[in-house]
């Protein structure tokens, strides 16, 4: 029998990456795992206003609209870590361009207060369960989409989104860029 492999040791010439502490990934007991269960139900409502700006029409810009919205969402999860609300304001522009291209650019800011104190440990903070403030996320996003129909029920598109999530719980404090190409089906 060989000796057990330890994370971070050389193994057949490949360096193994150490694992995250188990309590950060899945919880250290059944109680914590239950708190982190994201499955649940939610409701939401939104108000959206659109206005066409005819002064920008040209041979290239066939239609140009400005839009704004407010969205409210309420979510109840099986795990208490995820019970939350969302308040989001979004502003954007949509245009129909020459060659049947549709262009959409937008930005949003959101505030997401959570109902309960997070079970995720904080670096340099007291142990989980001893923090006094529930999780609060401030979310900023910008995005752009370019889409073109290829037949009655299909289109192709490309999309870029930048998201910045600022949270008082370190594991949820992050930013990300998403770039993609898509084949869309409409029924």
C-alpha positions in Angstrom: 0.0 0.0 0.0 1.2 3.5 -0.9 1.1 6.4 1.4 -1.9 8.8 1.2 -1.5 11.8 -1.1 -1.7 15.2 0.6 -3.0 18.4 -1.2 -0.2 20.5 -2.5 2.3 17.7 -2.9 3.8 16.6 -6.2 1.9 13.6 -7.7 3.3 12.1 -10.9 4.8 15.5 -11.9 1.6 17.5 -11.5 1.1 20.0 -8.7 -2.2 19.4 -6.9 -4.1 22.6 -5.9 -5.1 22.6 -2.2 -8.8 22.5 -1.6 -10.8 25.3 0.0 -11.6 24.7 3.7 -14.7 22.5 3.8 -16.7 25.0 5.9 -16.4 27.6 3.1 -17.7 25.1 0.4 -20.4 23.0 1.9 -20.6 23.7 5.6 -19.1 21.9 8.5 -22.3 20.2 9.6 -25.9 19.4 8.5 -27.2 22.6 10.2 -24.9 24.8 8.1 -25.7 22.9 4.9 -29.4 23.4 5.6 -28.9 27.1 6.0 -27.1 27.3 2.7 -29.9 25.6 0.7 -30.7 28.1 -2.1 -33.8 26.3 -3.5 -37.0 28.2 -2.8 -39.7 30.4 -4.3 -39.9 34.0 -5.2 -42.2 36.7 -6.6 -41.5 39.9 -8.3 -43.0 43.0 -10.0 -41.5 45.5 -12.3 -42.5 48.9 -13.8 -41.0 49.8 -17.1 -41.3 52.9 -19.3 -40.1 53.1 -22.9 -40.0 56.2 -25.1 -39.1 56.3 -28.8 -36.7 59.1 -29.8 -37.6 59.8 -33.4 -35.0 62.6 -33.8 -32.2 60.0 -33.9 -33.7 58.1 -36.9 -31.5 57.8 -40.0 -30.7 55.4 -42.8 -28.6 53.4 -40.3 -30.8 53.8 -37.1 -34.3 52.7 -38.0 -35.7 52.9 -34.4 -34.2 54.3 -31.1 -35.9 53.9 -27.7 -34.8 54.9 -24.2 -36.1 52.8 -21.4 -36.0 52.7 -17.6 -37.4 50.3 -15.0 -37.8 49.5 -11.4 -37.9 45.8 -10.3 -38.8 44.4 -6.9 -38.2 40.7 -6.1 -38.8 38.8 -2.9 -37.3 35.3 -2.4 -37.9 32.7 0.3 -35.4 29.9 0.3 -35.3 26.6 2.2 -32.0 27.8 3.7 -32.1 31.0 5.8 -28.9 32.3 4.1 -30.9 33.2 1.0 -34.1 34.8 2.2 -33.9 38.2 0.5 -35.3 41.1 -1.4 -34.1 42.9 -4.5 -34.6 46.6 -5.5 -33.2 47.4 -8.9 -33.1 50.4 -11.2 -32.2 49.9 -14.8 -31.7 52.4 -17.7 -31.0 51.5 -21.3 -31.3 52.2 -25.0 -32.6 49.8 -27.7 -32.2 50.4 -31.4 -33.1 48.7 -34.6 -30.2 49.3 -37.0 -29.8 48.6 -40.7 -29.4 45.0 -41.8 -32.0 43.9 -39.2 -29.5 44.3 -36.3 -30.9 45.0 -32.9 -28.7 46.7 -30.4 -29.4 47.0 -26.7 -27.2 48.7 -24.1 -28.1 49.1 -20.4 -26.9 49.6 -16.9 -28.5 48.8 -13.5 -27.9 49.3 -9.8 -29.5 47.1 -7.2 -29.7 46.7 -3.5 -30.3 43.2 -2.1 -30.8 43.0 1.7 -30.9 39.5 3.1 -33.1 38.7 6.1 -30.6 36.7 8.2 -27.0 36.7 9.2 -24.8 34.7 6.8 -23.4 31.3 7.8 -20.3 31.9 5.7 -17.2 32.7 7.9 -15.6 36.1 7.5 -11.8 36.5 7.6 -10.8 38.2 10.9 -14.4 38.2 12.2 -15.9 36.3 15.0 -17.1 32.7 14.3 -20.2 32.2 12.1 -23.4 32.8 14.0 -21.9 35.6 16.1 -22.1 38.4 13.5 -24.8 40.9 14.1 -25.5 42.3 10.6 -27.4 40.4 7.9 -25.8 40.2 4.5 -26.3 43.2 2.2 -25.3 43.2 -1.5 -25.0 46.3 -3.7 -25.0 45.2 -7.4 -23.9 47.2 -10.4 -24.2 45.9 -14.0 -23.6 47.1 -17.5 -24.3 45.2 -20.7 -24.6 45.3 -24.4 -26.4 42.9 -26.8 -26.2 42.8 -30.6 -28.8 40.5 -32.3 -29.8 39.6 -35.8 -32.6 37.3 -36.9 -31.6 34.5 -39.3 -35.2 33.2 -40.0 -38.6 33.3 -38.4 -37.8 31.4 -35.3 -34.0 31.8 -34.9 -31.5 34.6 -34.3 -27.9 34.9 -33.5 -26.5 37.3 -30.9 -23.4 38.4 -29.0 -23.5 39.8 -25.5 -21.2 41.4 -23.0 -22.1 41.9 -19.3 -20.0 43.3 -16.5 -21.2 42.7 -12.9 -19.9 44.1 -9.7 -21.3 42.6 -6.5 -20.2 44.4 -3.3 -21.2 42.5 -0.2 -20.5 42.7 3.5 -19.9 38.9 3.3 -16.5 38.5 1.7 -17.3 35.3 -0.2 -20.0 37.3 -2.2 -17.8 40.3 -2.9 -16.7 39.9 -6.5 -16.8 41.2 -10.1 -17.1 39.3 -13.4 -17.1 39.8 -17.1 -19.3 37.6 -19.3 -18.9 37.5 -23.1 -20.9 35.1 -25.2 -22.3 34.2 -28.6 -25.8 32.7 -28.7 -28.2 30.9 -31.0 -31.7 32.0 -29.9 -34.9 30.1 -30.7 -38.3 31.8 -30.6 -41.6 29.9 -30.4 
